Amino acid sequence: MCYPKVEGGLGFRSLHDVSKAFFAKLWWIFKTTTSSLWASFMWNKYCKKMHPTVAKGQGSLSFWFDNWTKQGALWYVE
């Protein structure tokens, strides 16, 4: 589907490539912009004590076992 039409595809852009470009753009904004509200929020939330390239995410999430719906974990909801 992602091949050009002349090569037999439908001409869609690869979602993997689009997401990589989007995250590269966000990283660039985060590193170069000091007036961005989003960059300020992310810096204060994740990078107060260390450089952003060595900062780790806080906590872990489990799609199936965390209580997202207030009805219990998804693996248990009938």
C-alpha positions in Angstrom: 0.0 0.0 0.0 2.9 2.4 0.7 4.6 1.9 -2.7 4.2 4.6 -5.3 1.3 4.1 -7.7 3.7 3.5 -10.6 5.1 0.6 -8.7 1.7 -1.0 -8.0 1.0 0.5 -4.6 -1.7 3.0 -3.5 0.7 5.8 -2.8 0.0 6.0 1.0 2.8 7.4 3.2 4.3 4.9 5.6 3.0 5.6 9.2 6.3 4.5 10.6 8.1 7.2 8.6 5.5 9.8 9.5 5.7 9.0 13.2 9.5 9.2 13.2 9.4 12.6 11.5 6.8 13.8 14.0 8.8 12.7 17.0 12.0 14.3 15.5 10.1 17.5 15.1 8.9 17.4 18.7 12.5 16.7 19.9 13.8 19.6 17.9 11.1 21.9 19.4 12.0 20.6 22.9 15.7 21.2 22.4 15.7 24.6 20.7 12.6 26.5 21.9 12.5 28.1 25.3 9.2 30.0 24.8 7.1 26.9 23.9 4.5 26.0 26.6 4.8 22.4 25.6 8.6 22.4 25.9 8.5 24.2 29.2 6.0 21.6 30.6 8.0 18.6 29.4 11.2 20.1 30.7 9.7 20.7 34.2 7.9 17.4 34.3 10.7 15.0 33.2 14.1 16.8 33.2 14.4 19.0 36.3 17.3 17.1 37.8 19.0 15.6 34.7 19.7 16.1 31.0 16.8 15.0 28.8 18.9 12.4 27.0 19.4 10.4 30.2 16.0 11.1 31.9 13.8 8.0 32.1 10.1 7.8 32.1 8.4 7.6 35.5 6.5 4.4 36.3 5.2 1.7 34.1 1.8 1.1 32.5 0.0 -2.0 31.7 -2.8 -1.8 29.1 -4.5 -5.0 30.2 -3.9 -4.9 34.0 -4.3 -1.3 35.0 -7.7 0.1 36.0 -8.5 2.4 33.0 -12.3 2.2 33.1 -13.0 2.3 36.9 -14.6 -1.1 36.4 -11.5 -3.1 37.0 -8.6 -4.3 34.8 -9.5 -4.8 31.1 -8.5 -8.5 31.3 -11.3 -9.0 33.8 -14.1 -6.8 32.4 -16.8 -9.0 30.8 
